[in-house]
Amino acid sequence: MLVKAVPYINQTNFKDKELTLTFNEAVLLNNPKEQLIITPDIQKKYNITVKKNQVKIVLDTDLKDSTTYTFNFRDAVQDITEKNPAKNIKLAISTGTYVDSLIIQGLIYDPLRPVPVKEATVALYQSDTFNIFKHAPVYITKTDETGLYVMENLKPGTYHVYAIDDRNRNLIADSKTEQYGFVADPIELRRNQNQIDIPIIKLDTRPLKLTNSRPYNTYYNIKLSKSLAAYKLSSEATPWLFSSFGEDQSNIRIYNTFNKADSTGIRIQARDSIYNRIDTVLFAKFTDREVKPEAFTSKSDGFKVFARKGLITGKIQFNKPLFEINYDSILYQIDSTKIVTFSKDDIQWDSLRNRITIHKNFDPKLLIEPEPTEKPKAKPTPTEKGDAKQQPKKVIKNRFYLGTATFISIENDSSKASEETLRPITLEETGIISIKIQTREEHFFVQLLDRSNNVVRMIRDNKNAVFEDIIPAEYQIRLVIDHDGNGEWSPGNFFRETEPEPTIYYLNEKDNPVINLKANWEIGPLLITY
């Protein structure tokens, strides 16, 4: 417990360079250069020592005139026996005739996960030309375990606020490796501001550039300086250009659909997540060596059959663009007499042709099993000596089947046959989650998320959203405000002074975002207000 401070708390006209704190028991220091935050920042130009129950700070720099300084010790001082930190040790002093007293506080959080960000650096600056990627701030603090921060003893004025998950501890945002966020509009501080909340995300602001391009195996690879959000390719040589992302979204693979060996002009139009764009032409020449194409593979995702609706749904991801689908090779065989077939109307291709979504409606009555009838016992059939023992026929039931060569890739290789059993899911085995949205916003979408934060379902612009036929599990609900109406979440841009579009998670009365859905349950309506 702090029993004495020299200078005393809120002392004015301080001109000395030495501060002493006396505690009621022996103490030790815990990483003081990181734990102690001095605002305005003096760039750690001080020495701090401990002797028995006294902590002494000797400044190696002059303090500014007529300025209020705060010394926030956080967990820097601990008792020597149990190493419990001395809580709420803050010292405010002024080199002028009064101590400034205004406050800015709020929450730093991840907009794409309902978790606070602890130990984030929150900073204030007053210059309009300040750049968070180049300049270190003067006024700083850090968030606590719950993501909350408070900046105290501020003088009236106009401030810009931003936050960094400052892993390299240089007080400058690194857009490639660190999360950061900002408040677009300056704050006119005339009274306390108690809810200046800032979402922080990792958002690469580097310019978008074409770094290299070259032939590789059976395709031509284009490498860019950062990940892309979208791209478009075109060429006067052919209306058919097949491409996909490579090992990551900073690589584009172009497959050879050209009839000539010469280099071919290809226009690439691409953008990143903050709408930096590139529009250029390159000349691609494919290798004339005989090379073996990469094996054609696929991965199915979440195929399900819902009995009440008569619905088969799921996705398949391919490692190459598709050239053709043989629709008659896709079957759902309920039993030996009832088969559901598929057509092109039941399958949607994505823009790169390497992912398909199957959504097939059929008559749910097909799933009703007939009442059993008593059959006369069959007479045993004698077998000749030496005949192999007759094997019972395999019972086919609820089989989702993809025949050989159902999918043909752009490199003319075909998929292998596969099958899986898709037992119909009944109404009693699923649940319903309904959401009520209170907002004046015109465009928004409600997302149902699994525990891994993957989007399971999404409903747009509906204030009474209902998610039906949900498999029992733990979920979260996220409301995304779509200010620009483009149908996707926009992460903002510091240089354009635009903040990320708001995201709001449903929280229960215990501030827990997790919704535990059981079979045959209906939850809601759950209220989200913005």
N, C-alpha and C positions, 0 to 999 in steps of 0.2 A: 504494500500500500504506500502511495506517495504521501509523504508528510510535509515536505517543503520543496519549493522550487525557487531558484535564484537565476534570473529575474522571476518575479512572481507572475502568475497567470494574468494576462491582460495588462501587463505593465507597459507604460508609455515612455517615450523619450529614452529608449534603450540605446546606449552608445558603446557598450562593452563588447568583447569577443569571447566571453566565457559564460557558459550556462552550467548550473549544477542542480541535480535532482537528488533528494535524499529520501530513502525508503525506510520502513519500519523493520526491515530485516535485510540480511545479506543477499545480494543479487548478483547475477551474471548477465553477460551480453549474448544475444542470439542473432548472429548475422546482421549486425546493426546497419551496415552500409546499404543493405537491401530493405530491411524492415523500417528504418527511420525515413520518413518522407518530410522534406523541408520545402515549404512553398511560400513565396516564389523560389524556384529551384536555384541552388547555389552550386550545382554540379559536383556535389560530394566533396567540396573543399572544406573539410573539417576533420578533426581527430576526435574520437570518442573512446573513453577509457572508463574502467570501473575499479573501485577500491572499496571493499566491504559493502556498505549499504549506500554508496554514493556513485552516481554516474556523472561524468564531467565531459562536456563538449567544448572544444576550443576551435573557433572559426579561423580558417585560413584565408578569408576574403572579407572585404568590407560589405556591410549591409547597406541597401539603398536608403536614402533619406525619405522620411514621411511614408513609410511602407509598413504594412502589417505582415508579419511572418508567422507561420504556424509550424510547429514541430509535432508531427504525429508519430509516436513511437511504435504503434501497432504491437507486434510481438517481440520487439527488440530487447526488452528487459524481462528477466525471469527470476523467480526466487531460486536460491542456490540448492535447496533441499529437494523439492519435487519438480522443479523446472516449470512451474506454472507461470504463464505470462501475466505481467501486470496489465490489467485491462483499462482501456480508455484513457491512456496517458497522452494527453494533448496539451501543448503549451502554445499560447498565442501571445505575441509581444509586438510592440510597434516602435519604430524609430522616430515616429512623429508624435503629435499631441493627442491622438485618439486611435482606438483599435477598430478596424473595419469589422462588420458583423453580418454581412449578407451571406446566404447559403445557396448553393446549387446541389441537388441530390437526385438520385434516380437509380435505375436498374440497367445493367449491361447483360444482354442475353443473346442467344443464338436464335435467329428467326426461323430456322429450319429444324430445330430440336427444342423441346420445351425444357431446357436446362439453363440455369444461370451460368455466367462466366466468372469464375473466381480469379483473383489476382490480375485482372485486366487493368491496364493503365488508363486513367481518364484524365484528359488534359483540356485546359482552356488557353485561348490566345485571343489577342485583340486586333491584330493586323489583318486586313483584307487580303494581303498578298501572302499570308502564311500558307505553306504547303506541307501537309502531314507526311509526305514522302521525302522531304528534303530538310525540314527545319525541326529542331527540338523545341518543345514548349517550355514555358516558365512555370505555369501553375499546373501541378499534377497531384493525383491521388491514386489509390488502388481500390479495387472492389474487395468486399469480404467474401466469406464462404457462400453467401446466398446471392452474390452478384450485385449487391447494393454498394453504392458509393456516396460519399458526401464531401463536398468542397466547401470549407468554412472560412469565415473571416475575409470575405471578398469585399472589395470596394465597388460602389455603383459604377456601371459602365456597360459597354457593348462587348459581348463575348461570343466567340465561336467555340463549340464543344465537339470533341471527338474522343474515341476510345480505341485502344490497341491491345491485342493479346501479345504483349511485347516480349517475345521469347529471347531475342538477342539483347534486350535491355539497353537499347540505344535511344529510346524515346522517339524513334522515327519509324513510321509504318513501312513494312516491306510487303508489297502487294502480292508477291509471288509465294511467300511462305507464312505470312501472318494474317490473322483475322483483324479486321478493323471496321469502324463505323463512324458516323458523324451525324450531326444535326445540320440540315441544309441552311436553315435560316438563323441568322445571329440572334442571340438572346439579349434583350434589353433588361439588364439587371437593375431594377429599382426596388424590388422586394424579393423575398425568398422564393426560389423556384424548387418545388418539392417533387416534381415528377418529370424529370428530363431523362427519359428512357432511350437507350441507344441499342439497336441491333447491330451485331458485328458478324461479318462473314469474310471468308478468304476470297478475294476478288482481284484477279490479276489485271492491273491497269496498263501493263506494258503495251507498246504498239504491236499491232498484228502485222507480221511480215512473213513472206515466203523465204524460207531459209535454204532449202535445196530440193532438187527433184532428180530422180534417176530411175532407170529400169531395174527391176529386181524380180528374179524368177519369171513368172508368167504375167506380172503386172507392172505398172509404172507407179512409183511411190512419190507423193508430194509431201514434204515436211514443212510445217509452219511453226512459228515461234511460240505458239500457245494453243490450248484447246479451243476448238470451234463449237459454237452453238448450232450453226447451220451452214450449208454451202450448196452451191449449184454449179454444175459443169455444162458446157456446151461446146460444140465444134461444128464447123461447116462441112467437115468431112463425113459426118454420119449423124443421123438423128438419134441413134441409139448409143448412149454412153452409160456403161455400167460401172459403178464404183461403190466403195464402202469405206468406213473408217478402218484404219489399220490397227496397230497394236494399242493405240490410244487415239483420242479425238484431236490430236495435233497432226495425225498422219492420214492421208487420203490415198487409197489404192484405186487406180484406174485399170480396168481389165481390157484386154486387147480384143476389140471388135472391129478393127480397121483392116481394110483389104490391101493396104500398101505398106511397104517396108520403110518408106521415108518418114521423117519426123512430121508430126501432125500438130497443128495449132489447136490448143484447148484453152478456152476461157474459163477462169475460175473466179467466182463471186462468193465471198465467204464473210462471216461475221462471228465475233466472239460474244460472250454473255453480256458485255456492256456496250454492244453495238459499235465497236470498232470494226471497220470494214476494209476489205481488200478486193480489188477488181483488176485483174491482170490476165495476160495471155502468156502461156508457156508452150514450148514445142516439145512434144513427147515422142520418143523413139523407143520402141520395144526391142528387147534383145532378140537376136536371130538364132541364138543357141537353142538346142533341144533341151528343155528342162521339164522335169516332172511337176505337174501342178500340185499344189497343196491339197491334201485329202479333204473331201467335202464332208462336213459334219453339221449336225443339228442338235438342238437341245429344246425339249418341250418344257413348258412352264405352266403348271397349275391347271391341267385339264380336269373339268368337272362336268357331271351330268346332274341337272336339277329335275327331280321327278315331277314336281307340281307344275312347272312351266313347260316341261318338255324342251329342255335347252341343253346343248353341249357347247361349252366354251373353253378356250385356252389359247395359248400362244406358242409359236415355234420360232426360235432364233437360228439363223444359218451363218456360217462363217464366210459365205460368198453370196453375191446377189443371185437371185433366182431368174432363170430364163423362162421356165415353163412349169406348170403344175398339171399333173394328170388327175383331174378331179374324181374320175370314176375309180381311182385306186384308194380313195379314202372311204372307210366304212365304219359304222357303229353297229355291231351285230348284237342285238338284244338276246336272241336265241337262234336256233337253227332255222326258224321260219320268218323272223322279223328283223329286217335290216334297214338302217337309215343310211341313205346315200347323200352325197354332198355335191354342190355345184359352185360355180364361180361367185354366185351371189352370197354364199355363206362364208366367204374368205376375203379379208381385207389385207392388202399389201401396204407396207410402209413406203415412204418416199425413196428409200435406198434399195428396196426390193430384197432385203435380207432378213425381214421379220414379217410374219403373218399372224393375223388374229382370226381365229375360227369362232363363229357365232352362228350356230345352227339350231333353228326351232323345228320341232317335230311334234306329232300328235302324242301327248302324254299317255293316252290310252294304250299305246303300244307297250308300255311298261307294266301294265296290269297282267298278272299271271292268271291263266284260266283255272277254273275250279278243277281239282283232280278228279278223274273218273276211274272207276274200277275196271281194270282190264283182265281178260281171261289169262290164266297162267299159260305161258308158252311151253310147248312140249320140248324137252331137251333134244337137241340135234346130235345124233351120233357122229363122232369124228373118226376118220380112218386112222389106222395105226400109223404112228410116225408123224401125224399132223401136229403142227405147233398149236399150243393152247391159244384159243381165241381170246384176244384182248378187247375189253370194253371200249366202245367208242368214246372219244373225248367230248365232254359236254362243253359246248360253246355258250357263254353267257356274258353279256355286257362287255364285249370285246371291242375296243377302239383299235382299228387296224389301218396301218399305212403300208401299202404294197411296195414292192420293189419298183424303183424309178418313179415314185410318186412326185418327187421334186427333181428337176433338172437344173443344174447351175449354169451360169454364163460360160463356164469352161467345159460344158457338155459332160460333166460327170453327174452321176445319179445317186439318189439316196438309197439306203438299204431298207429292207422291210423291217417293220417294228410293230409291236402291239402291246397294249396294256389293258388291264381290266378297270373299267370305270363303273363302279357300283353306283346306281342312282341315289342321290342324296334326297331324303324326304324332307318335308316341311318341318317335321318334329325334330329333325337333326340340325336345323339351322336357327338363326335368330334374326331379329330386326332391330336396327338402331335408327331412331328418327331425331332430326336436329331442327331447331327453330332458330332462325337468324333474325336479329333485330339490327337493321342498318339502313341508312339512307343511300348507301352506295348502289349504283346501278349495276355494276358488274363485279362479280366475285365468284369463287368456287369453293365448295366444301369437299374436303378430302378425308377419306377413311384410310388411316395408316396402320400398318402392323407394327409389332414391337421393334422391328429393324428400321422403322421409319420409311418403309416402302409404301407407295400409294397403291392401295387395293382397289378402291373405287373413287369416282369423282363425279360430282353433280354441279352444274353451272347455273348461276343466276336463279336459284330456287330457294326462297326463304323458308320453305317447309320441306327440307330434304329428307328422304327416307331411303335407307340402305336395306334392301331385302336379301334373303337367301345368303346370309353371312355365316360362314363356318365359325363355330365357337372357338374363341381365342381371346387374347388381350389386344385391344385396339386403342388408338388415339384419334381425335378429331381435330382437323386444322382448317380454319377459315382463312382464305387468301383474298385480299382485296385487290381486284384487277383494275387499277386506276386507268391504264391505257387501253383496256378492253382487247388485248391481243391474245387472251386465252392462256397466258403463261405468267409465272411469277417473274417480275423484273427486279434484279438485285441492286439497281441504282448505279450512280456514277459520280464520284467525287468531283471530277473536272466539269461535269455538267450540272453540278449542285442538285442532283436528284437522289433522294433517299430510296432504300429498298421499299417495295410495296409491302404494306402491313400484313403480318400474319398473326393470327390469334388462335390459341389452343383452348379447347374446352378443358376446364379444371373443375373438379368436384369441390364439395365444401371443405375438404382437407387439402385443397390445392394440388391434388393428384390428377395428372392427365390420363391415367390408365383406366380404360373401360373393360371390365371383365365380362364378356358375353358368354352365357351358357346356352346349351341346346334348348330350343323351344321358348326362349325368352324374347320379350320385346322391351327394349330400353328407350326411354324418352317420352316426350321430346326434351332433348337437352338444349339449354339456351346458351347462345353465344351472342354477345352484343358488341357492336363496333359503332 
